[in-house]
Amino acid sequence: MPAWIEAAQPTYPCLIDRTHHVAELYHMVNVPQATWIDEAGRIVRPPENAGQSDAFRKMDRASGTMTPEQIAERTRVKAVYVEAIDPNGVSRRRTIDTIVPLNRVFLPSVFRRWRGLQSFDVCQEPAQADDPSAAPPPLTQFAVTRKAAAKIDWATASLSDLVAAAAESGGDQEYGLGGPDSLYLFVAPDLTTVPAYRRARVAAGLPAATPTTSTTSTTSTTLSG
């Protein structure tokens, strides 16, 4: 075993893949990447980037240290890591509870990183066990323009804030972005009865019940991003 592995004293097996054989089998094309394998030996999540960033490029190579700003950026990037999907699906309440933290991770950072990006949307799709189709309609979708995203305080935003902003924009349960200030929030009809979502609507000054909207419309929505 290489000395550097012994020095780290890992509590997990370490494989030295000198010929990249394992990388080819698991379709890994970069490092670091991770593949999730459950207790039964089944691959439950394909290879994905393991939360890396470019902060190390600015590291002080003499001391091996980074500035607080670089560490903060690395921490932020590592937070962009979606939990593995439960093969049995996700609860309706959890889907609603995830709307805000999921959007907070991506927005408005995507607009800072890609200056030419004018709009972006974040979706939650059903687990394969619930809908095995190749392009299932989303359970939730929050679409926002660059200008509209800049008006939201993402550090403190709540679900009622997003619901209110969408309603003010005219995008409450509507499809498609209008002008540069527009945004909309879609929640699948079978999720609109979740108490947490209804409470958010009431807090936003809207009726608890959501106007009925056909879910088939979601498949035709096209947004840049």
C-alpha positions in Angstrom: 0.0 0.0 0.0 1.4 3.5 -0.9 2.8 5.4 2.0 0.4 8.3 1.4 -2.6 6.1 1.9 -1.1 4.6 5.1 -0.4 8.1 6.4 -4.1 9.1 5.9 -5.3 6.0 7.8 -8.6 5.7 5.9 -11.5 3.7 7.3 -12.6 2.6 3.8 -11.0 0.5 1.1 -8.7 2.3 -1.3 -8.2 1.0 -4.9 -5.2 2.0 -7.0 -6.5 1.9 -10.6 -3.3 2.3 -12.5 -4.8 1.1 -15.9 -8.1 3.0 -15.4 -10.0 -0.3 -15.7 -12.4 0.5 -12.9 -12.9 4.1 -14.2 -13.9 2.7 -17.6 -16.3 0.2 -16.0 -18.0 2.9 -13.9 -17.8 5.5 -16.7 -15.7 7.9 -14.6 -14.1 10.7 -16.7 -12.7 13.1 -14.2 -11.7 13.4 -10.5 -13.0 13.6 -8.0 -16.1 11.6 -8.9 -18.3 9.4 -6.8 -20.7 6.5 -7.5 -23.3 5.3 -5.0 -23.5 1.6 -4.3 -26.0 0.3 -1.8 -25.7 -2.6 0.7 -26.8 -5.1 -1.9 -24.1 -4.1 -4.3 -26.4 -2.2 -6.7 -25.5 1.1 -8.3 -28.1 3.5 -7.1 -26.6 6.7 -8.4 -24.3 7.1 -11.5 -20.9 8.8 -11.4 -21.1 12.5 -10.5 -18.7 15.3 -9.6 -18.0 15.0 -5.9 -18.4 18.7 -4.9 -15.1 20.1 -6.2 -14.4 23.7 -7.2 -11.5 25.7 -8.7 -10.6 27.2 -5.3 -7.5 25.0 -5.1 -6.0 26.8 -8.2 -5.5 29.9 -6.0 -4.1 28.0 -3.1 -0.8 29.2 -1.6 1.3 26.3 -2.7 4.1 27.0 -0.3 1.8 26.8 2.8 -1.0 24.7 1.3 -3.6 27.2 2.6 -6.5 29.1 1.1 -8.1 32.4 2.0 -11.4 32.5 3.9 -13.1 33.6 0.6 -11.7 30.6 -1.2 -12.8 28.3 1.6 -16.3 29.8 1.5 -16.5 29.3 -2.2 -15.5 25.7 -1.9 -18.0 25.1 0.9 -20.8 26.7 -1.3 -20.0 24.5 -4.2 -20.0 21.4 -2.1 -23.5 22.3 -0.9 -24.7 21.9 -4.5 -25.2 18.2 -4.0 -28.6 16.7 -4.4 -29.5 13.8 -2.1 -29.8 10.4 -3.7 -33.4 9.6 -4.8 -35.2 7.1 -2.7 -36.3 4.3 -5.1 -39.6 4.2 -3.2 -40.2 7.9 -4.0 -40.2 11.1 -1.9 -43.0 12.2 0.4 -45.3 14.9 -0.8 -44.4 17.1 2.2 -40.7 16.7 1.6 -41.1 17.8 -2.0 -42.8 21.0 -0.9 -40.2 21.6 1.9 -37.4 21.2 -0.7 -38.6 24.0 -3.0 -36.9 26.9 -1.2 -33.6 25.3 -0.1 -33.1 23.8 -3.6 -33.6 27.1 -5.3 -31.5 28.9 -2.7 -28.5 26.7 -3.7 -28.7 27.6 -7.4 -30.0 31.1 -7.3 -28.7 33.7 -7.8 -25.3 32.1 -8.1 -26.0 30.7 -11.6 -26.5 34.3 -12.8 -23.2 35.4 -11.3 -21.4 32.6 -12.9 -22.9 32.8 -16.3 -23.2 36.5 -17.2 -25.1 35.9 -20.4 -27.8 33.7 -18.8 -31.1 35.6 -18.8 -33.4 33.0 -17.2 -33.1 29.8 -15.3 -35.5 27.1 -13.9 -35.1 24.6 -11.1 -37.4 21.5 -11.2 -38.1 18.5 -9.0 -39.0 15.4 -10.9 -40.8 12.3 -9.7 -38.7 9.2 -8.7 -38.5 6.6 -11.4 -40.7 4.3 -9.3 -43.4 6.9 -9.5 -43.0 7.8 -13.2 -40.6 5.7 -15.3 -41.2 7.8 -18.5 -38.1 9.4 -20.2 -39.4 13.0 -19.6 -41.8 13.0 -16.7 -43.6 16.3 -16.0 -42.1 18.1 -13.0 -43.5 18.0 -9.5 -42.4 21.6 -8.9 -40.8 24.1 -11.1 -39.5 27.6 -10.3 -38.5 29.7 -13.3 -37.1 33.2 -12.9 -35.4 35.8 -15.0 -32.0 37.4 -14.0 -33.7 40.6 -13.0 -36.4 38.9 -10.9 -33.9 36.7 -9.1 -31.9 39.7 -8.0 -35.0 41.1 -6.2 -35.3 38.1 -3.9 -33.4 37.9 -0.6 -32.3 34.3 -0.9 -30.7 34.2 2.6 -34.1 34.7 4.2 -36.6 33.7 1.5 -39.5 31.4 2.5 -41.9 29.5 0.4 -44.6 32.1 1.0 -42.1 34.7 -0.3 -41.7 32.8 -3.6 -45.5 32.2 -3.8 -46.1 35.9 -3.3 -43.5 36.9 -5.8 -44.9 34.5 -8.4 -48.4 35.8 -7.8 -47.2 39.5 -8.1 -45.5 38.6 -11.3 -48.6 37.0 -12.7 -46.9 33.6 -12.7 -48.8 31.8 -9.9 -49.4 28.4 -11.5 -48.8 29.8 -14.9 -46.4 28.7 -17.6 -43.8 30.6 -19.4 -41.9 33.8 -18.5 -43.1 37.1 -19.7 -40.9 40.3 -19.4 -37.5 40.7 -17.8 -39.1 40.9 -14.3 -41.1 37.8 -14.5 -41.0 34.5 -12.5 -43.4 31.7 -11.9 -43.8 28.8 -9.5 -45.5 25.6 -10.6 -46.6 23.0 -8.1 -48.3 19.8 -9.4 -52.0 19.6 -8.6 -51.7 16.6 -6.3 -49.2 18.6 -4.2 -51.2 21.7 -3.8 -53.3 20.1 -1.0 -50.2 19.6 1.2 -50.8 21.7 4.3 -47.4 23.4 4.2 -48.0 24.6 0.7 -51.5 25.9 1.6 -50.1 27.7 4.6 -47.6 29.4 2.4 -50.3 30.6 0.0 -52.3 32.0 2.9 -49.2 33.7 4.3 -48.7 35.2 0.8 -52.3 36.6 0.9 -53.7 34.1 -1.5 -56.5 31.6 -1.2 -55.3 28.3 0.3 -56.7 26.3 -2.7 -54.8 26.7 -6.0 -56.7 27.1 -9.3 -56.7 23.8 -11.2 -54.1 23.7 -14.0 -53.4 20.8 -16.4 -50.1 19.1 -15.8 -49.7 18.3 -19.5 -48.7 21.9 -20.1 -45.4 21.5 -18.2 -43.9 19.3 -21.0 -44.1 22.2 -23.4 -42.3 24.7 -21.3 -38.9 25.7 -22.7 -36.6 28.1 -20.8 -33.0 29.2 -21.4 -30.8 27.7 -18.7 
